[in-house]
Every structure is written in structure tokens, then in C-alpha cells.
Amino acid sequence: MSESVRLPVLSVKSLSVAFGFDKNGAPRDGIPPLQVTDKVSFDIYPGEFFALVGESGCGKSVTAMSILRLLPQPSARIVEGSVLYGADGEEGRDAALDLAKLPLADLQKIRGSEIACIFQEPMQALNPVVTIKKQLLEVFRYCAKKESGSEEKAIREMLALAGFKDIDRVLDAYPHELSGGMLQRVCIVMALLPKPKIIIADEPTTALDVTVQAQVLAVLKEMAGRTGTAVLLITHNMGIVSQYADRVAVMYAGRIVETGPVRDVIDAPMHPYTQGLLAAIPESHGDMRTMKSIPGSVPHARDFAKGCRFADRCERCASGNAELQAMCRSAQVPPRVFADNSTQHETNCFALVE
Ligand code: SF4
């Protein structure tokens, strides 16, 4: 493999997920399944911090959880697309694995050890009646990469990296004896112990006090950077994206509407939805009376419009001519438009087609 070629560690291609199936894969009660994500595509490269951002109900978590097929069964199914893991040629595999089709027994070997998850609620992710030490040691029992004899040393090193000072106290504690921020840092350590290639962090700071959110994200960024682990961060917060992510995909109503390096997207957002999310970031000393919001709300999947799903909330469409408005509400998906082909900063919008 040429050294100059940078290959993604994870490549999500045209992924569509629907809900409403029975255990035989047929529509439940004869009602047509509801498709909640539509041809979602993005690549994540080794060691990068990639953010998937959008309001609640945009399909971010469904997309993230479908990577490891952790969606509720039998209701949810991947109806189209692939999730290619290991496309970077490492892990001794000849070709990427399609996690969307991999037998469950093989996928189970990848869950946790090669692709780990950090969830919103650390208190629910940990067992309340088992000490932190026992729970961290359990990781070695289940993950593929065992380090016999050096488990506790590895745990102590990781806890120190996560900023813990009194490591003995943390190891002997039960979850209820630690704060939310400490528990989430324990979950980060737990996720990183097997040295995964990717961590999926689904709104990891939403349940925490604002004062510790930055601390937890800084620990995640620092530790993932040191171990070369790529992070897929799910968030609704553009402020977090601008501070921590390398690249971002903006999601609206089940579709990716803009992708690119964070600096490009922040400095020159192309899609009106991205512009709205950025305008809605509160300034620490700003006037709350002038705080901006995007009018309306994300539609339910059963109400997704034909054409551009953002049309009902889009000022660019509302102020455009009749021809643009007709295109926005046609049955066509808005075309891809590149701001910069070399950085792959792209969006989907009829108004930007030259
Ligand atoms: S395609 Fe139309 S509705 Fe959609 S973002 Fe562009 S202008 Fe707005």
C-alpha cells in the first residue's frame, strides 16, 4: 500500500435504515416500514475526530447505532447500503468487512474490542453493584486483545491519563460514589482499554453539568489522540464541533446535508441548515434577546417531504424565485455541490447549482 494514500478506517456508504419489521423481516402488522435515514455516506480516517451534528430527531444516533447493528430488533433493519470497516488494510485483513452483513458472531468480536461505544448516561452504562476496578478488569475478559498479567497496570495508566489523581479510591468505588463527570471519564477509559480503532461517542456530555462537559471532551480528545483511535462524535452542539472535531457531517431529517473539514464548514457554511445551527450558538456575553433560532422543527419521518426536506424551514427557498421553489419541492433530492473539491467540502442544495 502506498504511504501517500490515506484510506478510511470506516466507510459508511448509502446507508438507509427503516423501522417497523417483524421477526421474519416482513412489515409488522402489514404497515409499511418507516424509513428514517436516507443514503447516508461518510468516511472516517484513522485517528480523526469526526462529528455528526444535527437537531434531535435528525437520525444521528440511528446512523451511529446501525454501524454496530445496535438498533432495536426485530423492528429496525438496514434496508440499503454498507458499513465498510477496516478499509485501511490493518488488523491483518485482506479486505474491508461489511458490518451491515457480517454474521452476528463475527460482529460480536468487533463490538467493544475494535469499535467501542460511549453512551449518554454513564450511570446506566455501568453496573451499580460492582466496583469500578472489577468492571474495568471485565473488559479484558471480553475483548480480543488480552494483556495477561498487566491488566491492572494498564488500567492505572489509563485512569491517570484520564486525569484521575486518587486512583485507588476510584478503583474501589461503586458508581454511585463518583460524580457524573468522573463516571463518564471511567467510561472513556473502559472504551479505550481494548485499544479500539474507533470509538462511537453518542452525545457523551449531554447528561453532564455544563462545567464538566468541556473537561470530559478534552479527556476524550487527548486520550483518543494518544492512542490513535478515531472518534465518531454524535452531538447537536455546533460549539462542541467547532472546538473538538476535525471534520463534520451535518444531518437533517435523515440525510447528510453538508460535509467537510470543520474550519471550512464553520468559516463558510453553504447549507442554510448549517448556517442556522451556527447562528444559534449562544455567545457567552451576548444579548439573549437577539439569540437566533431556526423556525419550525424537524419533521417526523412519516412527514418527510419530497425534494429537499428542509424546504419548509428554508429562508433561501422562501426568498427565492418560483423556479427555485418548484425545484426545492420537486421529487428530486438536491444535487451535490462542492465548495472545494480538494477538501471535499460539499453540500446538497438546488440554489447553489451553477
Ligand atoms: S434545496 Fe432549496 S429548500 Fe433545500 S436548502 Fe437549498 S434552497 Fe433551501
Residues whose N, C-alpha, C, O or C-beta is under 5 A from the ligand:
A	BS01	SF4	P272 C308 F310 A311 C314 R316 C317 C328 P334 N348 C349 F350 A351
